[in-house]
Amino acid sequence: MYEQINYLNTSTLLFLISITGILLNQKNILVMLMSLEMMFLSVSFNLIFSSIVIDDIVGQIFSLLILTVAAAESSIGLAILVIYYRIRNVITVELMTLMSG
């Protein structure tokens, strides 16, 4: 019983840390991307844990799908940031008017 609460507390703590990372640091886009990845990881961890508890594989399959989408999103986001850095020589959220159409 206590192990289940510990796993849920760990997942919730990871999720809350990632939300505070997004809300408190809105100037650095890399930290925002890392916080978003940590949010995906905490949701995936919660799905895996609940899948183990109810003895069903659907949560683990959803977790693999979430991690696949998160990896693709991270690689595309970092590629866009590299191209943006090559054009502007700085990465700040305030100056990202180049991306708006």
Backbone as JSON, one array per atom type, in Angstrom:
{
  "sequence": "MYEQINYLNTSTLLFLISITGILLNQKNILVMLMSLEMMFLSVSFNLIFSSIVIDDIVGQIFSLLILTVAAAESSIGLAILVIYYRIRNVITVELMTLMSG",
  "N": [[0.81, -1.19, 0.0], [1.9, 1.27, 0.87], [3.95, 1.51, -0.95], [2.62, 2.01, -3.32], [1.6, 4.55, -2.83], [3.99, 5.95, -2.62], [4.98, 5.8, -5.25], [3.01, 7.22, -6.65], [3.28, 9.69, -5.38], [5.87, 10.37, -6.2], [5.53, 10.63, -8.97], [3.66, 12.73, -9.02], [5.17, 14.73, -7.8], [7.26, 15.06, -9.7], [5.72, 16.05, -11.82], [4.73, 18.46, -10.74], [7.12, 19.85, -10.31], [7.94, 20.16, -12.95], [5.9, 21.81, -13.93], [6.29, 24.12, -12.38], [8.81, 24.76, -13.36], [8.21, 25.51, -15.97], [6.48, 27.69, -15.54], [7.96, 29.49, -13.92], [10.33, 29.99, -15.3], [10.29, 31.56, -17.95], [11.88, 32.68, -19.85], [14.02, 31.25, -20.84], [14.25, 29.06, -23.36], [15.24, 26.49, -23.59], [15.17, 25.41, -21.01], [12.45, 25.42, -20.68], [11.71, 23.5, -22.6], [12.95, 21.24, -21.47], [11.5, 21.05, -19.1], [8.99, 20.47, -20.13], [9.51, 17.95, -21.24], [10.02, 16.58, -18.88], [7.52, 16.67, -17.77], [6.08, 15.04, -19.54], [7.42, 12.68, -18.94], [6.68, 12.24, -16.27], [3.92, 11.8, -16.5], [4.0, 9.52, -18.06], [5.28, 7.79, -16.3], [3.33, 7.58, -14.34], [1.31, 6.31, -15.81], [2.55, 3.84, -16.36], [2.87, 2.84, -13.76], [0.17, 2.65, -12.91], [-0.7, 0.8, -14.75], [0.7, -1.46, -13.96], [-0.39, -1.88, -11.43], [-3.15, -2.42, -11.92], [-2.85, -4.59, -13.5], [-2.73, -4.6, -16.37], [-1.87, -4.1, -19.78], [-2.24, -1.87, -21.29], [-1.67, 0.7, -20.3], [1.11, 0.68, -20.33], [1.61, 0.54, -23.06], [0.51, 2.99, -23.91], [2.31, 4.59, -22.56], [4.7, 4.08, -23.93], [3.99, 5.19, -26.39], [3.66, 7.89, -25.66], [6.29, 8.54, -24.87], [7.59, 8.2, -27.31], [6.43, 10.2, -28.92], [7.25, 12.39, -27.4], [10.03, 12.27, -27.71], [10.26, 12.75, -30.46], [9.15, 15.31, -30.59], [10.99, 16.71, -29.05], [13.36, 16.47, -30.56], [12.66, 17.8, -32.94], [12.05, 20.33, -31.93], [14.57, 21.1, -30.89], [16.04, 21.15, -33.28], [14.78, 23.26, -34.62], [15.49, 25.3, -32.85], [18.28, 25.36, -33.19], [18.51, 26.19, -35.86], [17.29, 28.69, -35.61], [19.09, 29.9, -33.87], [21.33, 30.05, -35.5], [20.5, 31.97, -37.31], [19.83, 34.3, -35.76], [21.74, 34.44, -33.69], [21.21, 34.41, -30.99], [19.21, 33.03, -28.39], [16.28, 33.74, -27.24], [13.12, 34.01, -25.67], [11.58, 36.28, -25.84], [12.38, 37.56, -28.18], [11.46, 36.08, -30.3], [10.09, 36.68, -32.83], [10.55, 36.06, -35.37], [9.54, 33.61, -35.99], [6.83, 33.89, -36.3], [4.98, 33.59, -38.71]],
  "CA": [[0.0, 0.0, 0.0], [2.76, 2.45, 0.95], [4.73, 1.61, -2.19], [1.77, 2.66, -4.31], [1.54, 5.98, -2.51], [5.29, 6.53, -2.94], [5.09, 5.96, -6.7], [2.13, 8.32, -7.04], [3.88, 10.92, -4.89], [7.01, 10.67, -7.06], [4.99, 11.1, -10.24], [3.07, 14.04, -8.8], [6.26, 15.66, -7.55], [7.88, 15.36, -10.98], [4.8, 16.88, -12.6], [4.69, 19.8, -10.16], [8.41, 20.48, -10.59], [7.97, 20.57, -14.35], [5.0, 22.96, -14.1], [6.97, 25.29, -11.85], [9.88, 25.1, -14.28], [7.63, 26.23, -17.12], [5.91, 28.96, -15.12], [8.93, 30.41, -13.35], [11.41, 30.3, -16.22], [9.7, 31.75, -19.26], [12.82, 33.35, -20.74], [14.96, 30.3, -21.42], [13.46, 28.07, -24.09], [15.77, 25.14, -23.34], [14.63, 24.94, -19.73], [11.04, 25.14, -20.91], [11.63, 22.2, -23.28], [13.29, 20.19, -20.51], [10.36, 20.92, -18.19], [7.94, 19.78, -20.86], [9.89, 16.55, -21.3], [9.84, 16.0, -17.55], [6.08, 16.51, -17.6], [5.73, 13.81, -20.27], [7.98, 11.55, -18.2], [5.88, 11.97, -15.06], [2.65, 11.19, -16.94], [4.33, 8.16, -18.49], [5.55, 7.02, -15.09], [2.04, 7.32, -13.72], [0.62, 5.29, -16.61], [3.21, 2.54, -16.15], [2.54, 2.36, -12.43], [-1.23, 2.22, -12.85], [-0.8, -0.42, -15.55], [1.2, -2.57, -13.15], [-1.31, -2.1, -10.32], [-4.38, -3.06, -12.37], [-2.43, -5.76, -14.28], [-3.17, -4.4, -17.75], [-0.73, -3.64, -20.56], [-2.63, -0.7, -22.07], [-0.93, 1.85, -19.77], [2.49, 0.6, -20.8], [1.6, 0.88, -24.49], [0.34, 4.43, -23.97], [3.55, 5.18, -22.1], [5.64, 4.03, -25.05], [3.56, 6.18, -27.38], [3.97, 9.22, -25.13], [7.74, 8.75, -24.93], [7.96, 8.34, -28.72], [6.02, 11.54, -29.33], [8.09, 13.34, -26.69], [11.35, 12.27, -28.34], [10.14, 13.42, -31.75], [8.93, 16.73, -30.31], [12.24, 17.28, -28.56], [14.33, 16.58, -31.65], [12.21, 18.85, -33.86], [12.23, 21.61, -31.23], [15.99, 21.45, -30.85], [16.46, 21.51, -34.63], [14.29, 24.62, -34.87], [16.31, 26.22, -32.06], [19.6, 25.47, -33.82], [18.35, 27.04, -37.04], [17.01, 30.04, -35.12], [20.34, 30.44, -33.33], [22.21, 30.38, -36.62], [20.02, 33.21, -37.95], [19.81, 35.45, -34.85], [22.88, 34.35, -32.76], [20.74, 34.46, -29.61], [17.97, 32.3, -28.18], [15.44, 34.28, -26.18], [11.7, 33.84, -25.99], [11.02, 37.59, -26.16], [12.75, 37.99, -29.53], [11.06, 35.08, -31.29], [9.1, 37.17, -33.77], [10.9, 35.5, -36.67], [8.76, 32.39, -36.2], [5.4, 34.18, -36.43], [4.5, 33.77, -40.08]],
  "C": [[0.86, 1.26, 0.0], [3.62, 2.61, -0.29], [3.91, 2.29, -3.27], [1.7, 4.15, -4.08], [2.86, 6.65, -2.85], [5.44, 6.74, -4.44], [4.21, 7.11, -7.19], [2.69, 9.66, -6.57], [5.07, 11.34, -5.76], [6.54, 11.23, -8.4], [4.39, 12.49, -10.1], [4.15, 15.09, -8.54], [6.99, 16.04, -8.83], [7.01, 16.28, -11.83], [4.77, 18.31, -12.07], [6.0, 20.55, -10.38], [8.47, 20.96, -12.03], [7.04, 21.76, -14.61], [5.64, 24.22, -13.54], [8.14, 25.71, -12.72], [9.38, 25.86, -15.49], [7.14, 27.61, -16.69], [6.95, 29.96, -14.63], [10.02, 30.83, -14.33], [10.84, 30.42, -17.63], [10.63, 32.47, -20.22], [13.75, 32.38, -21.44], [14.17, 29.16, -22.06], [13.96, 26.65, -23.86], [15.25, 24.57, -22.03], [13.14, 24.64, -19.86], [10.85, 23.79, -21.62], [11.96, 21.04, -22.33], [12.16, 19.97, -19.51], [9.2, 20.2, -18.86], [8.25, 18.29, -20.99], [9.72, 15.86, -19.95], [8.36, 15.8, -17.24], [5.6, 15.25, -18.32], [6.24, 12.58, -19.52], [7.15, 11.23, -16.97], [4.53, 11.35, -15.42], [2.89, 9.74, -17.37], [4.59, 7.25, -17.29], [4.26, 6.66, -14.37], [1.26, 6.25, -14.49], [1.24, 3.9, -16.42], [2.85, 1.98, -14.78], [1.1, 1.88, -12.34], [-1.46, 0.96, -13.68], [-0.32, -1.65, -14.76], [0.2, -2.91, -12.04], [-2.57, -2.83, -10.79], [-4.12, -4.26, -13.29], [-3.0, -5.71, -15.71], [-2.02, -3.76, -18.52], [-1.02, -2.35, -21.32], [-1.87, 0.54, -21.6], [0.52, 1.86, -20.23], [2.59, 0.93, -22.28], [1.42, 2.37, -24.67], [1.61, 5.15, -23.54], [4.6, 5.18, -23.21], [5.27, 5.03, -26.14], [3.88, 7.6, -26.92], [5.45, 9.5, -25.23], [8.22, 8.89, -26.37], [7.61, 9.73, -29.23], [6.9, 12.6, -28.66], [9.49, 13.41, -27.3], [11.31, 12.98, -29.69], [9.96, 14.93, -31.56], [10.22, 17.4, -29.86], [13.25, 17.45, -29.69], [13.93, 17.67, -32.64], [12.38, 20.23, -33.21], [13.67, 22.04, -31.16], [16.53, 21.8, -32.23], [16.01, 22.92, -34.99], [15.12, 25.64, -34.08], [17.69, 26.41, -32.65], [19.53, 26.36, -35.05], [18.1, 28.48, -36.63], [18.27, 30.69, -34.58], [21.31, 30.82, -34.44], [21.8, 31.69, -37.3], [20.23, 34.41, -37.03], [21.0, 35.53, -33.9], [22.48, 34.53, -31.29], [19.43, 33.68, -29.53], [17.26, 32.92, -26.98], [13.99, 34.19, -26.62], [11.1, 35.18, -26.42], [11.26, 37.98, -27.61], [12.31, 37.01, -30.61], [9.91, 35.57, -32.16], [9.38, 36.67, -35.18], [10.0, 34.32, -37.02], [7.29, 32.68, -36.49], [5.05, 34.57, -37.86], [5.34, 34.66, -40.85]]
}
